[in-house]
Amino acid sequence: RSSDLANEAERRWDKAMDEMRVGIKSIFTLDLEESAAVFEKGMARDLETDPLVDEEYDLRGSFGLMNSLAALLHGLASLADDQLRECQDRVWRAEGMAQLDKEWDGKNIVRGVCFLMGGVVQCMQHSFAKGVWNILRCWPFISGLDKTALHATGREGMVVRSAALMTLGVFNLIISILPPAMLKAATFMTGYDGDRAKALQMLEQCWQEGGMLSCFAAIVRAGFAIDTKTFLGENQEEERKFAHKIVNWSKEVFSQDTPSLFTGLEADLHACEHRLDEAKDCMVRLQVTVGTKLKALNLVTHYKLATYNLAGLNFAESVGFFESAYKVHMQVERRAMVPFMACYAGLAAAAAGDAERSEANFKIVQEYKEKPKKNWGRQDQYAFAVLASRQEGNLCPMLELAECMCLRSRVVNFMTPEQLKDLAGRVAEATIGGSQSQQVAAYYVRAECYEYAGDGETAMKIATEGLALEGTVTCDRAWEGGFDGLHWVAAKIHACRTEIPQATAHLDKITRGSIVLSFRATQLKKHMGAQFEDLYRTIAVGAGTTVVEDIAVKEARKVEWDFMLEGYSVDLRVVWVKESGEEIEVEAMSRREFDDGPVAGSYDAPGPGTLRLIFVIIRFLFPRKKPELASGVRGHWWQCFSSLARAAVPGSELQNGHRPCRGVLGLGAATVG
């Protein structure tokens, strides 16, 4: 009887794993409706009519997690309404199902990934503080997997090992590339600051072993080599060799004639190696498969084809693809990204000499600017800034387009040295007689082009000429490149020459006006073994104490803050103090409980002044602990990771009848990218 039950449990396991593989394959071949149907069937099992047998695991949570992923991809790709909210509901439902299973490594993996995925979805909803909190909550569930799951045996051994390698690899990779403000929170929760080499090794092992999650590991590993490295501004040459192996493997797994998610990576791989025609062919094949059902992927294919044409300096050809991209959103009445794509089309048309088409696209930008929408994304806000410059007569389309190619779309990664130098020459010619701020931006674009072309000497010469204007030129618009870009180019070249002090000096002068440049600067400093100055400082806080922190703001900008408490409550009042001394109440004094999770707020500062945060520590629920208060005023999406609270060893002396506690307050303000 016992052996019969064991055999039945094994049969059911094998059947469930076969179904899981079918669902996963459907995800990668973009048959997202089929994958969702498979996973929904697995999670819908009724244990009253179909009870578990001895030694059988409850896999409803596992199917629920995969269903959440498939539903998210399908919702995003089809531009369905409320897809993020629905996906989040599915994730928490899957986590609840996983709790019902008996204790084993698979249960911990599913619960950990649920928190990880739920946090990512919250970040996509711009709920950054709570999103990061949930991402880091996955750590208790996965922290011991390297000692258990990686050595699992039995029928579930290979599946558990594959899942553990994938989960640990992704988590370690995320932690390893975080900027300091994010890393502070991650270190509090995990106790380490990530190991990129170890993360990549785990992903490679997961892929090479061919386990259940090998496809996911492969696409993350290849994506890092092809896309993330370009975002970080790092050399790709060795990484591309590895990416070729994965792309070739994917053609064997999914058939060379069947486009898959790997086809998009293959297109960018061809583009990075300057084979633009092959890149376009891949994207067209993917476009045919996507059709009109997965509208968002259709938008992506049009956008990618536009960037490949930009790389070949075929500006006129790129215009039509940008227009096709934003029309996808227009057709479903989505406003996001329409202004940015129309702006890109307008700039490309102007650079190609088509004034009429450029005017038509900028009219679309104007129309969308007037629409009632408060939460325009960073790219669309950029389009409105370009429109304002154009209306004021301060726009140089060739310069603006080239800067986008360097920073926003990273098109320069796809260009040959000859094309890069050609672009630099066009920018130099277009900005003759331009404003001083345009000259600074032009210096950056030209220096970046020559650095990408492998001519570091000329790039450094151009960067030095541009930096000579620093302190004497006031930019009439917040260029993403400008002086920050020039410092970045100079730092890269010094780092390549192993001139670390000079490179560090340039990196320290980057003001974080650009998300891309700030992220790259952080990674370059890590690579050189340097560290940014800690963004947080320690202060003494006692129960009943009032702590006032003033943050100076020099110009109109959006300032944001977030903090988290552990073991006690705090009253918070936020005040804006004008230069005249007049106070404006931003937030009235109100109670924040320790179990509320991350608390966040923001204020659009109208000009110079002081943001005053007034914290009143109310009570300790756990007097034997010394809680730490963490708060950060930040202006970039990656800086929103709160330093989550940790309990410390209690002190031996009492202050006013209470044990002293220590807190961490992050100070500083940055412009919003």
C-alpha positions in Angstrom: 0.0 0.0 0.0 2.8 2.4 0.9 4.7 1.7 -2.3 1.5 2.2 -4.3 0.9 5.7 -2.7 4.6 6.6 -3.4 4.2 5.5 -7.0 1.0 7.5 -7.4 2.6 10.6 -5.9 5.5 10.3 -8.3 3.1 9.8 -11.3 1.2 13.0 -10.3 4.4 14.9 -9.9 5.6 13.9 -13.3 2.3 14.8 -14.9 2.3 18.2 -13.2 5.9 18.9 -14.3 5.0 18.0 -17.9 2.1 20.5 -17.8 4.4 23.1 -16.3 6.9 22.7 -19.1 4.2 23.1 -21.7 3.1 26.3 -20.1 6.6 27.7 -19.9 7.3 26.9 -23.5 4.1 28.7 -24.5 5.3 31.8 -22.7 8.5 31.9 -24.7 6.8 31.3 -28.0 4.4 34.1 -27.2 1.3 31.9 -27.0 0.4 33.6 -23.8 -3.3 32.6 -23.8 -2.3 28.9 -24.0 0.2 29.3 -21.1 -2.3 31.0 -18.9 -4.8 28.2 -19.6 -2.3 25.6 -18.6 -1.4 27.3 -15.3 -5.0 28.1 -14.4 -5.9 24.5 -14.7 -3.1 23.5 -12.3 -4.0 26.1 -9.7 -7.8 25.3 -9.9 -7.4 21.8 -8.5 -10.1 21.1 -5.9 -8.5 19.1 -3.0 -11.9 18.1 -1.7 -12.8 16.1 -4.8 -9.1 15.3 -5.7 -7.2 15.1 -2.4 -3.5 14.9 -2.1 -2.0 11.4 -1.5 0.8 10.7 0.9 4.2 12.2 -0.2 2.5 14.5 -2.7 3.2 18.2 -2.7 0.5 20.9 -3.1 1.6 22.6 -6.3 -1.3 25.0 -6.7 0.9 27.9 -5.5 3.6 27.0 -8.1 1.0 27.0 -10.9 -0.5 30.2 -9.4 2.9 31.9 -9.5 3.5 31.0 -13.1 -0.1 32.0 -14.0 0.6 35.4 -12.5 3.7 35.8 -14.7 1.9 34.7 -17.8 -1.1 37.0 -17.0 1.3 39.9 -16.4 3.1 39.4 -19.7 -0.2 38.9 -21.6 -1.8 41.9 -20.0 1.2 44.2 -20.7 1.6 42.8 -24.2 -2.1 43.2 -25.1 -2.4 46.6 -23.4 -5.3 45.3 -21.3 -6.8 47.6 -18.7 -5.7 47.2 -15.0 -3.3 44.4 -15.8 -0.8 45.4 -13.1 -3.5 45.4 -10.4 -4.9 42.1 -11.5 -1.4 40.6 -11.7 -0.7 41.8 -8.1 -3.9 40.2 -6.9 -2.9 36.9 -8.6 0.6 37.0 -7.0 -0.7 37.4 -3.5 -3.3 34.7 -4.2 -0.5 32.4 -5.3 1.5 33.2 -2.1 -1.5 32.4 0.0 -1.9 29.0 -1.8 1.8 28.3 -1.3 1.4 28.7 2.5 -1.0 25.8 2.5 1.7 23.4 1.3 3.8 21.3 3.7 7.3 22.5 4.5 9.8 21.9 1.7 12.3 23.9 -0.3 9.8 24.4 -3.2 7.4 26.1 -0.9 10.0 28.6 0.2 11.0 29.3 -3.4 7.5 30.0 -4.5 6.8 32.3 -1.5 10.0 34.1 -2.0 9.5 34.7 -5.7 5.9 35.8 -5.0 7.2 38.6 -2.8 9.9 39.4 -5.4 7.4 39.6 -8.2 4.8 41.4 -6.2 7.4 44.0 -5.3 8.4 44.5 -8.9 4.7 45.0 -9.9 4.3 47.6 -7.2 7.4 49.4 -8.5 5.8 49.4 -12.0 2.8 51.0 -10.4 5.2 53.7 -9.0 4.6 52.5 -5.4 8.4 52.3 -5.0 8.8 52.2 -1.2 6.3 49.3 -0.7 7.6 47.6 -3.8 11.1 47.6 -2.5 9.9 46.5 0.9 8.3 43.4 -0.7 11.3 42.7 -2.9 13.5 42.5 0.1 10.9 40.4 2.0 11.7 37.5 -0.3 15.1 37.2 1.4 14.0 35.2 4.5 12.5 32.6 2.1 15.5 32.2 -0.2 18.5 32.9 2.1 19.1 29.3 2.9 18.6 27.8 -0.5 22.3 27.6 -1.3 22.7 25.1 1.6 19.5 23.0 1.0 17.8 23.4 -2.4 21.0 23.4 -4.4 21.7 19.9 -3.0 18.1 18.5 -3.1 17.6 14.9 -4.0 14.7 12.8 -4.9 12.1 13.2 -7.7 11.8 17.0 -7.0 15.6 17.5 -6.7 16.3 18.8 -10.2 13.3 21.0 -10.3 14.1 22.5 -6.9 17.7 23.0 -7.8 16.8 24.8 -11.1 14.4 27.1 -9.3 16.9 27.8 -6.6 19.7 28.7 -9.0 17.4 30.9 -11.0 16.0 32.7 -7.9 19.4 33.2 -6.1 21.0 34.3 -9.4 18.5 36.9 -10.2 18.3 38.3 -6.6 22.1 38.4 -6.4 22.4 40.1 -9.7 19.8 42.8 -8.7 21.6 43.5 -5.5 25.0 43.7 -7.2 24.1 46.5 -9.5 22.2 48.7 -7.1 23.3 52.3 -6.5 24.2 53.2 -2.9 20.7 54.4 -1.9 19.2 51.1 -2.9 22.1 49.0 -1.6 21.7 50.5 1.9 18.3 48.8 2.2 19.4 45.6 0.6 22.4 45.3 2.9 20.2 45.9 6.0 17.9 43.0 5.0 20.3 40.5 3.5 23.6 41.2 5.2 25.6 41.4 1.9 26.0 43.7 -1.1 25.7 41.2 -3.9 28.1 39.3 -6.0 27.7 39.8 -9.8 30.2 37.1 -10.7 28.4 34.6 -8.5 25.0 35.6 -9.8 26.0 35.2 -13.4 27.6 31.8 -12.6 24.3 30.6 -11.0 22.3 31.7 -14.0 24.7 30.0 -16.4 24.5 26.8 -14.3 20.7 26.9 -14.4 20.7 27.3 -18.1 23.4 24.7 -18.9 21.8 22.1 -16.6 18.6 22.3 -18.7 16.2 22.2 -15.7 12.7 23.5 -15.4 13.7 27.2 -15.4 16.6 27.0 -17.8 14.8 29.2 -20.4 14.2 32.0 -17.8 17.9 31.8 -16.7 19.0 31.9 -20.3 17.0 35.0 -21.2 18.1 36.9 -18.1 21.8 35.9 -18.7 21.6 36.9 -22.4 19.7 40.0 -21.6 22.4 41.1 -19.2 25.0 40.6 -21.8 23.2 42.3 -24.6 21.1 45.1 -23.0 22.1 45.7 -19.3 25.8 46.0 -20.2 25.0 48.7 -22.7 22.9 50.5 -20.0 25.8 50.4 -17.6 28.1 51.6 -20.3 30.4 48.6 -20.0 32.3 46.7 -22.7 30.3 43.9 -24.3 32.8 42.1 -26.4 33.3 39.0 -24.2 29.7 39.0 -23.1 28.5 38.9 -26.7 30.3 35.6 -27.3 28.3 34.1 -24.5 25.1 35.6 -25.8 25.6 33.9 -29.1 25.7 30.5 -27.4 22.4 31.2 -25.8 20.7 32.5 -28.9 21.9 29.5 -30.9 20.6 27.2 -28.2 17.2 28.9 -28.2 16.9 28.1 -32.0 17.3 24.4 -31.2 14.8 24.5 -28.4 12.1 26.5 -30.1 12.9 25.7 -33.8 14.7 28.2 -36.0 11.4 29.0 -37.8 9.5 29.8 -34.7 10.2 33.4 -33.4 10.3 33.6 -29.6 11.3 36.0 -26.9 14.9 35.2 -27.7 14.3 36.6 -31.3 14.2 40.1 -29.9 17.5 39.6 -28.1 19.0 38.1 -31.2 18.0 41.3 -33.1 19.8 43.5 -30.6 22.8 41.2 -30.6 23.1 41.6 -34.4 22.7 45.4 -33.9 25.5 45.5 -31.3 27.7 43.8 -33.9 26.7 46.4 -36.5 24.7 44.0 -38.6 21.7 46.2 -38.9 20.1 44.4 -41.8 20.1 41.1 -39.9 18.7 42.9 -36.8 15.8 44.3 -38.9 15.1 40.9 -40.4 14.8 39.4 -36.9 12.5 42.2 -35.7 10.3 41.9 -38.8 9.9 38.1 -38.2 8.9 38.8 -34.6 6.5 41.4 -35.8 4.7 38.9 -38.0 4.3 36.5 -35.1 3.1 39.2 -32.7 0.5 40.5 -35.2 -2.1 42.8 -33.8 -3.1 40.7 -30.8 -0.1 41.6 -28.6 -0.2 45.3 -29.2 2.5 46.4 -26.8 5.0 44.0 -28.4 3.9 45.4 -31.8 4.8 48.8 -30.4 8.2 47.5 -29.3 9.0 46.1 -32.7 8.2 49.4 -34.5 10.3 51.3 -31.9 13.3 48.9 -32.4 13.1 49.2 -36.2 13.2 52.9 -35.8 16.3 52.8 -33.6 18.1 50.5 -36.0 17.4 53.0 -38.8 18.7 55.8 -36.6 21.9 53.8 -36.1 22.4 53.6 -39.8 21.7 57.4 -40.0 18.6 56.7 -42.0 16.6 59.4 -40.3 13.8 59.6 -42.8 13.1 55.9 -42.6 13.0 56.0 -38.8 10.2 58.5 -38.8 7.6 56.1 -40.1 8.4 53.5 -37.5 8.2 56.0 -34.7 4.8 57.0 -36.0 3.6 53.4 -36.3 4.8 52.9 -32.7 2.7 55.7 -31.1 -0.3 54.9 -33.3 -0.5 51.5 -31.4 -1.2 53.4 -28.2 -3.5 55.8 -29.9 -5.7 53.0 -31.2 -6.3 51.8 -27.7 -6.6 55.3 -26.2 -3.4 55.0 -24.2 -1.6 58.3 -23.7 1.7 57.2 -22.2 4.7 57.3 -24.5 2.7 58.9 -27.4 4.3 62.3 -26.8 7.8 60.8 -26.6 7.5 58.7 -29.8 5.9 61.7 -31.6 8.8 63.9 -30.3 11.3 61.4 -31.6 9.6 61.3 -35.0 9.5 65.1 -35.1 13.2 65.3 -34.4 14.1 62.6 -36.9 12.0 64.3 -39.6 13.7 67.6 -38.9 17.1 66.0 -39.1 16.1 64.5 -42.4 14.9 67.9 -43.7 11.2 67.1 -43.7 9.9 70.2 -41.9 6.2 69.5 -42.7 6.3 66.0 -41.1 8.2 67.3 -38.2 5.6 70.0 -37.6 2.8 67.4 -37.7 4.5 65.2 -35.1 5.1 68.1 -32.7 1.5 69.1 -33.1 0.7 65.7 -31.6 3.1 66.4 -28.7 1.2 69.7 -28.1 -2.2 67.9 -28.3 -1.2 65.4 -25.6 0.4 68.0 -23.4 -3.0 69.6 -23.2 -4.8 66.4 -22.3 -5.9 65.9 -18.6 -3.2 63.5 -17.3 -1.2 64.2 -14.1 1.2 61.3 -14.0 3.1 61.7 -17.3 6.2 59.5 -17.3 9.8 60.8 -17.5 10.1 60.3 -21.2 6.9 62.1 -22.0 7.9 65.0 -19.7 11.1 65.2 -21.7 9.0 65.5 -24.9 7.1 68.4 -23.4 10.5 70.1 -22.5 11.7 69.7 -26.1 8.4 71.1 -27.3 8.9 74.2 -25.1 12.4 74.7 -26.4 11.0 74.5 -30.0 8.3 77.0 -29.3 10.9 79.4 -27.7 13.1 79.0 -30.8 15.9 77.3 -28.8 15.7 73.8 -30.4 18.5 72.3 -32.4 16.9 69.1 -33.7 20.1 67.4 -34.8 21.7 68.0 -31.4 18.5 66.8 -29.5 18.2 63.7 -31.6 21.9 62.8 -31.2 21.6 63.2 -27.4 18.7 60.8 -27.4 20.7 58.4 -29.4 23.5 58.5 -26.8 21.4 58.4 -23.6 17.8 57.4 -24.1 17.9 54.7 -26.8 21.6 53.9 -26.6 21.7 53.7 -30.4 25.4 54.5 -30.3 26.0 50.9 -29.3 24.7 49.8 -32.7 26.9 52.2 -34.8 30.2 51.7 -36.5 33.2 54.0 -35.8 32.6 55.7 -39.2 28.9 56.3 -38.4 29.7 57.7 -34.9 32.2 60.1 -36.3 29.7 61.1 -39.0 27.1 61.8 -36.3 29.6 63.9 -34.3 30.4 65.9 -37.4 26.7 66.6 -38.1 26.2 67.8 -34.5 29.3 70.1 -34.7 27.9 71.6 -37.9 24.4 72.0 -36.6 25.4 73.8 -33.5 27.6 76.4 -35.1 26.4 79.8 -33.8 24.2 78.0 -31.2 23.7 79.0 -27.6 26.3 78.3 -25.0 24.2 75.5 -23.4 23.9 73.9 -26.9 27.6 74.1 -27.3 28.1 72.2 -24.0 25.6 69.5 -25.0 27.3 69.3 -28.4 30.7 68.8 -26.7 29.2 65.9 -24.7 27.6 64.2 -27.8 30.8 64.5 -29.8 33.0 63.2 -27.0 30.6 60.3 -26.4 30.6 59.4 -30.1 34.4 59.4 -30.4 34.8 57.4 -27.2 32.4 54.7 -28.5 34.3 54.8 -31.8 37.5 53.8 -29.9 39.2 57.2 -30.3 39.8 58.0 -26.6 42.4 60.6 -27.3 40.1 62.8 -29.4 37.2 62.1 -27.0 39.3 63.4 -24.1 40.3 66.4 -26.0 36.7 67.3 -26.8 35.6 66.6 -23.2 38.4 68.8 -21.8 37.4 71.7 -24.1 33.8 71.4 -23.0 34.6 71.2 -19.3 36.6 74.4 -19.6 33.3 76.2 -19.8 32.0 74.8 -16.5 31.2 77.5 -14.1 30.8 80.1 -16.8 27.8 78.7 -18.7 24.3 78.5 -17.4 22.2 76.0 -19.3 18.8 77.2 -20.5 17.4 73.7 -20.2 18.3 70.6 -18.1 20.3 68.7 -20.7 20.7 65.1 -19.7 24.3 65.1 -21.1 25.9 68.5 -20.7 28.6 68.8 -18.0 27.6 65.6 -16.3 28.0 63.8 -19.6 31.5 65.3 -20.2 32.6 64.2 -16.7 31.3 60.7 -17.5 33.2 60.5 -20.7 36.4 61.8 -19.0 35.9 59.3 -16.1 35.5 56.4 -18.5 38.7 57.3 -20.4 40.7 57.8 -17.2 39.4 54.4 -15.8 40.5 52.7 -19.0 44.0 54.2 -18.5 43.9 53.0 -14.8 44.1 56.6 -13.7 41.8 55.9 -10.8 42.1 59.2 -8.8 41.4 61.3 -11.9 38.4 59.1 -12.8 37.0 59.3 -9.3 37.3 63.1 -9.3 35.2 63.3 -12.4 32.6 60.9 -11.1 32.3 62.9 -7.9 31.2 65.9 -10.0 28.3 64.2 -11.6 25.2 65.9 -10.1 22.7 63.1 -10.9 20.7 65.0 -13.4 20.5 62.0 -15.6 19.3 58.6 -14.5 21.5 56.7 -17.0 24.7 58.7 -16.2 24.1 58.4 -12.4 23.6 54.6 -12.7 26.7 54.2 -14.9 28.8 56.4 -12.6 27.9 54.2 -9.6 28.8 51.0 -11.5 32.1 52.5 -12.7 33.0 53.4 -9.1 32.2 49.9 -7.9 34.3 48.5 -10.7 37.3 50.7 -9.7 36.8 49.7 -6.1 35.7 53.2 -5.1 32.7 54.1 -3.0 30.3 57.0 -3.1 30.0 58.9 0.2 27.4 57.2 2.3 24.1 58.9 1.7 22.9 58.3 5.3 24.2 59.5 8.7 23.5 58.2 12.2 21.9 60.3 14.9 20.8 59.7 18.5 17.0 59.5 19.0 15.2 58.9 22.3 11.6 58.2 23.2 9.7 61.4 23.4 12.4 63.2 21.4 11.6 65.6 18.6 14.0 65.5 15.7 14.0 68.3 13.1 15.8 67.8 9.8 16.2 70.7 7.4 17.0 70.0 3.7 18.1 72.9 1.7 16.6 73.2 -1.8 18.3 75.6 -4.2 15.8 75.7 -7.0 12.4 74.5 -8.1 12.3 70.8 -8.0 10.3 67.8 -6.7 11.6 66.5 -3.4 10.4 63.1 -2.1 10.9 61.2 1.2 10.2 57.8 2.5 10.9 56.0 5.8 10.1 52.9 7.7 9.8 52.2 11.4 10.3 49.1 13.5 9.0 48.7 17.0 7.7 52.2 17.7 5.5 54.9 16.4 6.3 58.4 15.2 4.4 61.6 14.5 5.5 63.5 11.4 4.9 67.0 10.3 6.4 68.4 7.1 6.8 72.1 6.5 8.1 74.2 3.5 10.1 77.3 4.7 10.4 80.0 2.1 13.6 82.2 2.0 11.6 84.9 3.7 11.0 82.6 6.7 7.3 82.1 5.9 6.2 78.5 6.6 3.8 76.5 4.4 2.4 73.3 5.9 3.0 70.4 3.5 1.7 67.7 5.8 0.0 68.2 9.2 1.2 66.4 12.2 -0.1 62.8 11.9 0.7 59.4 13.4 2.8 56.8 11.6 2.6 53.3 13.1 5.5 50.9 12.9 3.5 48.2 11.2 2.2 50.5 8.4 5.2 49.5 6.2 7.0 52.2 4.1 5.7 55.7 4.3 6.4 58.0 1.4 5.6 61.6 0.5 6.6 64.4 -1.9 6.4 68.1 -2.4 6.9 70.2 -5.6 9.2 72.9 -4.3 8.3 76.2 -6.0 11.8 77.6 -5.7 14.7 78.0 -3.2 13.8 77.3 0.4 14.0 74.6 3.1 12.0 71.3 3.4 11.6 70.7 7.2 10.8 67.2 8.4 9.7 67.1 12.1 9.8 63.6 13.7 8.4 63.0 17.2 9.2 59.6 18.6 6.2 58.4 20.5 6.7 55.0 22.1 8.6 51.8 22.0 6.7 48.5 21.7 9.9 46.5 22.2 12.0 48.3 24.8 14.8 45.8 24.6 15.5 46.8 21.0 17.0 49.9 19.5 15.1 50.6 16.4 16.6 52.5 13.5 14.6 55.2 11.6 15.5 55.5 8.0 14.5 58.3 5.7 15.7 59.5 2.3 14.9 62.5 0.3 15.5 61.5 -3.3 14.7 62.5 -6.8 15.3 59.4 -8.9 13.3 56.2 -9.2 16.3 54.1 -8.2 17.0 56.1 -5.1 13.6 55.4 -3.5 14.8 52.3 -1.7 14.3 53.1 2.0 16.9 51.9 4.4 14.7 49.3 6.1 14.9 49.2 9.9 17.0 46.7 11.8 17.1 46.0 15.5 20.4 46.6 17.2 21.9 45.5 20.5 20.3 47.6 23.3 22.5 50.1 25.2 23.2 49.7 28.9 22.3 53.3 30.0 18.9 55.0 30.2 18.1 58.5 29.0 15.1 60.2 30.7 13.9 56.7 31.8 14.1 55.2 28.4 16.8 53.3 26.6 18.6 55.4 23.9 17.9 54.4 20.3 19.8 55.2 17.2 18.3 56.2 13.9 19.5 56.8 10.3 18.3 59.8 8.4 19.1 60.2 4.7 19.5 63.8 3.7 19.9 65.5 0.4 17.7 66.5 -2.6 18.2 65.8 -6.3 16.3 66.9 -9.4 13.9 64.5 -10.8 15.2 62.9 -14.0 
